[in-house]
Amino acid sequence: MGLKNVVIDAWSWLNYKPIFSDPTLGMPHRRAFPEAHATWVPAEDERRLSAYKLLGAYDNNQAAELAELRDGPSARERREYGDPSMFIDTLVAHVMGREQHIVVPGAEQTDADNETAAAAAERVQDLLREWAEDELLPMRILQCERKAVGLGDGVYLLAWDPDKQRPRLKTYDPGFYFPVIPEDGDGADFPERIHLAWELPEDKARGLKPRLRRITYEMDWIGPATASGVDREGRPVRAPVMADPTDDSPAVPLIGRGDQVDSSGGISRLYPWNDRPTYRTCYLTDATWDLGDLKAHHDVDNLPAEHARYATSSFGEVLDRLDLYVDFIPVVHTPNTVPPAEEHWGQSSLAKPLQVFDELVSTDTDAARASATTGLPMIGISGVTDPKQQYGVGPGTVFKLGETGKLTTIDTSPALKELRARSQELSDRAANVARLPAVSLGTMDPSKVPSGYALELSLGPLDSLISGMRLARAHKDMLLLRFVQRLFLAGQHPDWAGITPLPAKLVRGPYTPTDKGAVLEQVTTAYQAKVISLETALRMLTEAGWPIDDAEKEIEQIQARSFEDARLLADALGNAEEVANFLGRKAPETRQAPAPNLPPVTGEDDEENPLAEQPEGSGGNE
């Protein structure tokens, strides 16, 4: 009966655009999104990849260029002034905060009863911060957040580098990310198999055809040990390592070092971060295929193995189901928002106000056209001697008119003024929909803010927005730092020998203007009233933007000058060693008080004290 099928999914907010949801086919335009319609792309990912490209076009002021493929050359005349990009940059700055700190709970504690646990937490925290500095973690986070806020999803990849002896962190475009989510599984669960795939263009200089590269991480049962080799066609592959045959037994596959075989034939392994053995490991495969070898019935998850060409790592290992000796997939998917129940994907921050941006583009285009007629006014001339003569308007121009001749000008400035007002109205509308107050965008005059309390109330929508976005990232940040610790242990780095991985957090700094004086007053009052600890006080000051790099060292410096507190501690404990540890100094070697040095006895003292000792030869009282 010709009924229309209304699609509601994670990207249905783009259905209003004909280029994304063709009225006749109900699918993205093939000429605009050829990558999404490649034979190797699964059907369920076509709308996602098309949405990423469309959102990227808005971010780069290329939405008109993309619309030209369907609407014709007239679409290129639209004006795009970077409003979506400004919104993305603003949200990225807010969700990241002014600074980022890695914190291991317990590292700042000074409780003498838990010195061992505090020292272990401090050690892990120092090592993670050292890794973050070497790996330029803030820059990597910024790269991922730019993708997550603009496209809705970001992807981290961790890999152990044997040359640099540390885990390397890399960010990927979410359009390369293809998780295999079971149909009966929960989209919020961690996938058991993840592909990172993209096309490589033709290289005529090297004689290479268009290719598809796919990097696969897969959790599977631990198998026998393998080694690099070649097949009959000379292609690099991995093959099982076989034991030398004997007269009594044929050659059998060998198991990896440290692996154990149980009575049922299963192979188990005890990882440094687990308390009991596990039967699972992560395998890495990196291969390429010629696009001509891929048929319509093949997608990214079932590419033909007979046409694959496996890569070789820098340390000589063929990447064909290479055992990574870890029980996790070192890929972290970061959604921009908390996904709906049983969903996997986040939502772009441009999703809700996108139609407002389209209206804003149309208004800006009309305003640009109106400004041309305002700067060069239209003039009507009547009563000229030769109606066919053409006239130009410019300084010093003289028009010869007849007896009834006159000049008539058309003023288009009122229309331009209305268009500018309309543009401002749409900008405010987009900010309201995106929950970005004018003060956060920097478009509000500070002198018009009546009070600090009014400013704080105006930031309420932004607070709820950033809280939700940071909530979506909190677990992913902890997962990333957990994977870093495990990769250090798997790589057998000497500094991590004997260390047990601990939960670590990535603390993001404040994103709104902070009254440091008010925070200092609150912290001082609460600390003097003994309702918060010194550790909590310093953490509050750090979050308010005070330049405290290392809270533990700051505590040591404060205590080293707290002589009044040290005196009270000495009166309470009577232990010089405890007081010296509190001040960060060495206790004196003599622990007993010296003998008192009394003044010499005089005659006046004898008269006042009749029991005083008499000198020798004295006959006593006379």
C-alpha positions in Angstrom: 0.0 0.0 0.0 3.0 2.3 -0.1 3.2 2.8 3.6 6.4 4.6 4.8 8.6 2.9 7.2 9.6 5.3 10.0 13.1 4.4 11.4 13.9 5.4 15.0 17.4 4.5 16.0 20.5 6.2 17.4 20.8 8.4 14.2 17.1 9.0 13.4 17.5 12.7 14.4 19.1 13.0 10.9 16.0 11.7 9.1 14.8 15.2 8.3 17.7 15.6 5.9 16.8 14.2 2.4 20.5 13.4 1.8 20.6 11.1 4.8 17.2 9.5 4.4 16.3 9.4 0.8 12.5 9.8 0.4 12.3 7.0 -2.1 14.9 4.6 -0.8 14.9 5.5 2.9 18.6 5.2 3.1 21.7 7.5 2.9 22.5 9.0 -0.5 24.9 6.8 -2.4 26.8 9.6 -4.1 27.2 11.5 -0.9 28.2 8.5 1.3 30.0 6.0 -1.0 32.1 4.7 1.9 29.0 3.6 3.9 27.8 1.6 0.9 31.1 -0.4 0.4 30.6 -4.1 0.0 32.5 -4.9 3.2 30.5 -2.5 5.4 27.8 -4.3 7.4 24.2 -3.1 6.6 23.6 -2.1 10.2 26.6 0.3 10.1 25.6 2.2 6.9 23.6 4.9 8.8 26.3 5.2 11.5 29.1 5.9 9.0 26.9 8.3 7.0 26.1 10.2 10.1 29.8 10.5 11.0 30.6 12.0 7.6 27.6 14.4 7.7 28.6 15.6 11.2 32.2 16.0 10.1 31.0 18.1 7.2 29.2 20.5 9.6 32.3 20.7 11.8 34.5 21.6 8.8 32.0 24.1 7.2 31.4 21.6 4.3 27.7 20.8 4.7 26.9 22.9 1.6 29.5 21.0 -0.4 27.9 17.7 0.7 24.4 19.0 -0.1 25.4 19.9 -3.6 25.5 16.3 -4.6 21.7 16.1 -4.2 20.4 19.7 -4.4 22.7 21.0 -7.2 25.2 23.9 -7.5 22.8 26.3 -5.7 23.5 24.6 -2.4 27.2 25.9 -2.6 26.0 29.5 -2.1 25.0 28.9 1.5 27.1 30.7 4.1 28.7 28.6 6.9 30.4 30.6 9.6 31.6 27.9 11.9 28.9 27.9 14.6 28.9 24.0 14.9 32.6 24.0 15.3 32.5 26.6 18.0 29.9 24.6 19.9 32.1 21.5 19.7 35.3 23.3 20.8 33.4 24.9 23.8 32.0 21.5 24.9 35.4 19.8 24.5 37.0 22.5 26.7 34.3 22.1 29.4 34.2 18.3 29.5 38.1 18.1 29.7 38.4 20.8 32.4 41.4 23.1 32.8 43.7 20.3 33.8 43.6 16.5 34.2 45.2 14.5 37.1 45.6 10.8 37.6 44.7 9.9 41.2 45.0 6.6 42.9 42.7 6.5 46.0 44.8 6.1 49.2 48.0 7.6 47.8 47.4 10.8 49.8 46.6 9.2 53.1 49.0 9.7 56.0 47.4 7.1 58.4 50.2 5.3 60.1 48.1 2.1 60.3 48.0 1.8 56.5 51.5 2.9 55.5 52.1 -0.1 53.3 48.8 0.4 51.4 49.5 4.2 51.1 53.0 3.6 49.8 51.7 1.1 47.2 49.1 3.5 46.0 51.6 6.3 45.9 54.0 4.2 43.8 51.3 3.3 41.3 50.2 6.9 41.1 53.7 8.1 40.4 54.3 5.5 37.7 51.0 6.3 36.0 51.7 10.0 36.0 55.1 9.4 34.6 53.6 7.3 31.8 51.0 10.0 31.2 53.7 12.6 30.8 55.8 10.4 28.4 52.7 9.5 26.3 51.3 13.1 26.1 48.1 11.9 27.7 46.3 15.3 27.7 46.8 15.6 23.9 45.5 12.1 23.3 42.5 12.8 25.4 41.8 16.0 23.5 42.0 14.1 20.2 39.5 11.6 21.4 37.2 14.1 23.0 37.1 16.1 19.7 35.7 13.0 18.0 33.4 12.0 20.8 31.7 15.4 21.2 31.4 16.0 17.4 30.6 12.5 16.2 29.2 10.9 19.3 31.9 8.3 19.8 35.7 8.1 20.4 38.1 5.2 20.4 41.4 4.6 22.3 43.8 1.8 21.3 46.6 0.6 23.7 49.6 -1.4 22.4 52.8 -2.4 24.2 55.9 -1.0 22.5 59.0 -3.1 23.2 61.4 -0.4 22.0 60.0 2.4 24.3 59.1 -0.1 27.0 55.7 1.4 27.7 52.1 1.1 26.4 51.5 3.4 23.5 48.1 5.2 23.3 46.5 6.1 20.0 43.1 7.4 19.1 41.0 6.2 16.1 38.1 7.7 14.2 34.9 5.9 15.2 34.2 5.3 11.5 37.0 2.7 11.7 35.5 1.0 14.7 33.4 -2.1 14.1 32.6 -4.1 17.3 30.9 -7.5 16.9 27.9 -7.3 19.2 25.9 -10.5 19.5 22.2 -10.3 18.6 21.2 -11.7 22.0 23.8 -9.7 23.9 23.7 -6.3 25.7 25.2 -3.4 23.7 26.6 -2.1 27.0 28.8 -5.3 27.4 32.4 -5.3 26.3 32.6 -6.9 22.8 34.4 -10.2 22.4 35.7 -9.2 19.0 36.6 -5.8 17.6 37.7 -4.7 14.1 39.4 -1.5 13.1 39.0 -1.3 9.4 39.5 1.3 6.6 40.2 1.4 2.9 43.7 2.2 1.4 43.8 4.1 -1.9 45.5 2.8 -5.0 49.2 3.4 -5.2 50.3 3.3 -8.8 53.9 4.1 -8.0 54.2 0.9 -5.9 51.8 -1.1 -8.1 49.3 -1.5 -5.3 45.5 -1.8 -5.9 42.8 -0.3 -3.7 42.9 -2.4 -0.5 41.1 -2.9 2.8 43.1 -3.1 6.0 41.6 -4.7 9.1 43.1 -5.0 12.6 41.2 -7.5 14.7 41.3 -8.1 18.5 39.5 -11.2 19.6 39.0 -13.0 22.9 39.3 -16.7 22.5 40.5 -19.9 24.2 44.2 -20.3 24.8 45.7 -22.5 22.2 49.1 -24.1 21.6 52.1 -21.9 21.0 52.7 -20.6 17.5 55.6 -19.1 15.6 56.1 -17.0 12.5 56.5 -18.8 9.2 55.3 -18.9 5.5 52.8 -21.0 3.7 53.2 -22.8 0.4 52.6 -19.5 -1.6 55.2 -17.7 0.4 52.8 -15.6 2.5 53.7 -14.8 6.1 51.5 -16.9 8.5 51.7 -18.4 12.0 51.9 -22.1 12.6 51.9 -24.3 15.7 55.2 -25.1 17.3 55.6 -28.9 17.3 57.7 -31.0 19.7 60.4 -33.2 18.2 59.0 -36.7 17.5 60.3 -39.7 19.3 60.2 -43.4 18.7 57.3 -43.7 21.2 55.2 -40.7 20.3 54.7 -38.5 17.2 55.2 -34.7 17.1 52.6 -32.8 19.3 52.0 -29.1 19.6 53.8 -27.3 22.4 52.0 -25.0 24.8 53.3 -21.5 25.7 55.7 -20.8 28.5 53.9 -20.8 31.9 50.7 -22.4 30.5 49.1 -25.4 32.1 47.0 -28.2 30.6 44.3 -29.6 32.8 42.7 -33.0 32.8 40.2 -32.1 30.2 42.8 -30.8 27.8 42.1 -27.1 28.3 45.0 -24.7 28.5 45.0 -22.2 31.4 47.3 -19.3 32.2 47.8 -17.2 35.4 48.2 -13.5 34.6 50.1 -11.3 37.1 46.9 -9.3 37.9 44.6 -12.3 38.5 44.2 -14.5 41.6 43.3 -17.6 39.7 44.1 -19.1 36.2 42.0 -18.3 33.2 41.4 -20.1 29.9 41.0 -17.0 27.7 43.5 -14.7 25.9 43.4 -11.9 23.3 44.6 -12.5 19.8 45.7 -9.8 17.3 45.4 -10.1 13.5 46.5 -7.4 11.1 45.8 -8.1 7.4 44.9 -6.5 4.1 42.7 -7.5 1.2 42.4 -6.3 -2.4 39.0 -4.7 -2.8 38.6 -6.7 -6.0 38.7 -9.9 -4.1 35.8 -9.0 -1.8 32.3 -9.9 -3.0 28.9 -8.7 -1.8 28.4 -11.6 0.6 31.5 -10.7 2.6 31.5 -8.0 5.3 34.2 -6.8 7.7 33.6 -9.8 10.1 33.8 -12.6 7.6 36.5 -11.6 5.0 38.0 -14.5 3.1 41.1 -15.8 4.8 42.6 -17.2 1.5 43.0 -13.7 0.1 44.5 -12.1 3.3 48.0 -10.8 3.5 49.2 -10.7 7.1 51.4 -7.9 8.3 54.6 -8.3 10.3 55.4 -6.3 13.4 58.7 -4.4 13.9 60.0 -7.2 16.1 59.4 -9.9 13.5 56.2 -11.4 14.5 53.5 -12.3 11.9 50.3 -10.7 13.0 48.1 -13.7 12.3 46.2 -14.5 15.6 49.2 -13.4 17.6 48.7 -14.2 21.3 49.1 -11.0 23.2 49.2 -12.7 26.6 46.5 -10.5 28.1 42.9 -11.4 29.0 41.3 -8.2 27.7 40.9 -6.3 24.4 43.1 -3.2 24.7 40.5 -1.0 22.9 38.4 1.5 24.8 35.2 2.9 23.2 34.2 6.3 24.8 30.6 7.4 24.1 29.8 11.1 24.3 26.6 10.5 26.2 25.3 7.7 28.4 23.9 5.2 25.8 20.3 4.1 26.1 19.5 0.8 27.6 21.1 -2.1 25.6 22.7 0.4 23.2 26.4 0.8 22.4 26.7 4.2 20.7 26.7 7.7 22.1 25.1 10.8 20.6 26.8 13.8 19.1 26.4 17.1 20.9 25.2 18.6 17.6 22.3 16.2 17.3 19.6 18.2 19.0 20.4 21.7 17.7 21.3 20.6 14.1 18.1 21.9 12.6 18.6 25.2 14.2 22.1 25.3 12.6 20.4 24.8 9.2 18.0 27.6 9.9 21.0 29.8 10.9 22.8 29.0 7.7 19.8 30.0 5.7 19.4 33.3 7.6 23.1 34.1 7.3 22.9 33.4 3.5 19.9 35.8 3.2 21.7 38.4 5.3 24.8 38.2 3.1 22.6 38.8 0.0 20.8 41.7 1.7 24.0 43.3 2.8 25.0 43.6 -0.9 22.0 45.7 -1.8 22.5 47.8 1.4 26.1 48.6 0.6 25.3 49.2 -3.1 21.8 50.7 -3.0 19.3 50.2 -5.8 18.3 53.5 -7.6 15.4 54.2 -10.0 15.8 57.0 -12.5 12.9 58.6 -14.4 12.8 61.4 -16.9 16.1 60.6 -18.7 16.6 61.7 -22.3 17.8 58.2 -23.4 16.1 55.3 -21.6 18.5 52.8 -23.1 21.6 54.5 -21.5 23.2 52.6 -18.7 24.2 54.5 -15.5 26.7 53.6 -12.8 26.5 54.8 -9.2 29.7 56.1 -7.6 31.2 59.2 -6.0 30.9 62.3 -8.1 28.4 60.7 -10.5 26.2 63.2 -12.4 22.9 62.2 -13.8 21.2 64.4 -16.5 17.5 64.2 -16.1 14.5 65.8 -17.9 12.1 68.3 -16.5 10.1 65.7 -14.6 13.1 63.5 -13.9 13.8 62.2 -10.4 15.9 59.6 -8.5 14.3 57.0 -6.3 16.4 54.8 -3.9 15.3 51.6 -2.3 16.5 51.2 1.3 17.0 47.5 2.2 18.7 48.2 5.6 15.5 47.4 7.6 15.4 44.0 6.1 19.1 43.5 6.9 18.4 44.6 10.5 15.6 42.0 10.8 17.8 39.3 9.4 20.5 40.1 11.9 18.0 40.0 14.7 16.8 36.7 13.4 20.3 35.3 13.3 20.9 36.3 16.9 17.6 34.7 17.9 18.6 31.4 16.2 22.1 31.5 17.9 20.4 31.9 21.3 18.0 29.1 20.4 20.8 26.7 19.5 22.6 27.6 22.7 19.5 26.8 24.7 18.9 23.5 23.0 22.5 22.5 23.5 22.3 23.7 27.1 25.2 26.1 26.6 24.5 29.4 28.4 25.8 32.6 26.8 28.3 33.1 29.6 29.9 29.7 28.7 30.1 30.7 25.0 31.7 34.0 25.9 29.0 36.0 24.2 27.6 37.7 27.4 28.8 41.1 28.6 30.2 40.5 32.1 28.9 43.9 33.2 25.3 42.8 32.6 25.5 40.0 35.2 23.7 41.3 38.3 25.5 39.1 40.8 27.6 36.0 41.2 24.6 34.1 42.4 22.7 34.9 39.2 25.8 33.8 37.2 25.8 30.5 39.1 22.1 29.9 38.4 22.6 30.6 34.7 25.2 27.8 34.6 22.8 25.3 35.9 22.0 23.7 32.5 25.7 23.5 31.7 26.4 21.8 35.1 23.9 19.0 34.4 25.1 18.6 30.8 28.8 18.3 31.8 27.9 16.0 34.7 26.1 13.6 32.3 29.0 13.7 29.8 31.6 13.1 32.5 29.5 10.2 33.9 29.7 8.6 30.5 33.5 8.8 30.5 34.2 8.0 34.2 34.2 4.2 33.8 36.1 4.4 30.4 38.9 6.5 32.0 39.3 4.0 34.8 39.3 1.1 32.3 42.0 2.9 30.3 44.3 3.3 33.3 43.6 -0.3 34.4 44.7 -1.5 30.9 47.9 0.6 31.2 48.9 -1.1 34.4 48.2 -4.6 33.1 50.2 -3.9 29.9 53.2 -2.8 32.0 53.0 -6.0 34.0 52.6 -8.1 30.8 55.6 -6.3 29.3 57.6 -7.2 32.4 58.8 -3.6 32.9 61.3 -3.6 35.8 59.8 -0.6 37.6 56.5 -2.5 37.8 57.9 -5.7 39.2 55.9 -6.9 42.2 53.2 -4.2 41.9 49.6 -5.0 42.1 47.3 -3.0 39.9 45.1 -0.6 41.8 42.0 1.4 40.7 43.0 4.8 39.3 40.8 7.7 38.3 41.3 10.5 35.8 40.2 13.7 37.7 39.1 16.4 35.3 39.5 20.0 36.6 36.9 22.7 36.9 35.3 24.1 33.8 33.4 27.2 35.1 34.8 30.4 36.6 35.8 29.7 40.2 36.0 32.2 43.0 39.2 31.0 44.6 38.9 33.3 47.5 35.5 31.9 48.4 36.8 28.4 48.1 39.8 29.2 50.3 37.6 30.7 53.0 35.3 27.6 53.0 38.2 25.2 53.1 40.0 27.1 55.9 36.9 27.3 58.0 36.1 23.6 57.6 39.7 22.5 58.3 40.0 24.7 61.4 36.7 23.3 62.6 38.1 19.7 62.2 35.2 18.6 59.9 37.5 17.8 56.9 41.1 16.4 56.7 44.1 18.2 55.3 44.0 15.8 52.3 40.4 16.7 51.5 41.2 20.4 51.9 44.0 20.2 49.4 41.8 18.2 47.0 39.2 20.9 47.2 41.8 23.6 46.5 43.2 21.7 43.6 39.7 21.3 42.0 39.2 25.1 42.4 42.3 25.8 40.3 45.0 26.3 42.9 48.4 25.4 41.5 49.0 22.3 43.6 50.8 19.7 41.5 51.4 17.0 44.1 49.1 16.9 47.1 51.3 14.5 49.1 54.4 16.7 48.8 52.3 19.7 49.7 51.1 18.0 52.9 54.7 17.2 53.8 55.8 20.8 53.3 52.9 22.0 55.4 53.6 19.6 58.2 57.3 20.4 58.2 56.4 23.9 59.4 53.5 23.0 61.7 55.5 23.4 64.9 52.4 24.1 67.1 50.8 20.9 65.9 54.0 19.0 66.5 54.1 20.3 70.1 50.5 19.1 70.6 51.5 15.7 69.1 54.5 15.5 71.5 52.3 16.2 74.5 49.8 13.6 73.4 52.2 10.8 72.5 55.4 11.6 74.4 57.3 10.0 71.5 60.1 12.1 69.9 60.3 9.7 66.9 56.6 10.2 66.0 57.0 14.0 66.2 60.2 13.9 64.0 58.3 11.8 61.4 55.5 14.3 61.4 57.9 17.2 60.8 59.8 15.2 58.2 63.0 15.3 60.2 65.4 12.9 62.0 64.7 12.1 65.6 67.5 12.9 68.1 69.7 9.9 69.1 69.4 10.6 72.9 65.9 9.5 73.9 66.2 10.1 77.7 66.0 13.6 79.1 69.4 15.0 80.3 70.1 15.3 84.1 69.1 18.7 85.5 71.9 21.2 86.0 71.1 22.9 89.4 72.6 26.2 90.5 75.3 26.1 93.3 74.1 26.4 97.0 74.8 29.8 98.7 74.5 31.0 102.3 71.2 32.7 101.7 69.9 29.5 100.5 71.1 27.9 103.7 69.2 30.3 105.8 66.1 29.9 103.8 66.4 26.1 103.7 67.5 24.8 107.1 67.6 21.3 105.7 70.3 22.2 103.2 73.5 20.2 103.5 76.1 21.8 105.9 79.7 22.2 104.8 82.4 20.0 106.3 83.8 20.9 109.8 80.6 22.5 110.8 79.5 21.9 114.4 75.9 22.2 113.7 73.6 24.7 115.2 75.0 26.9 118.0 
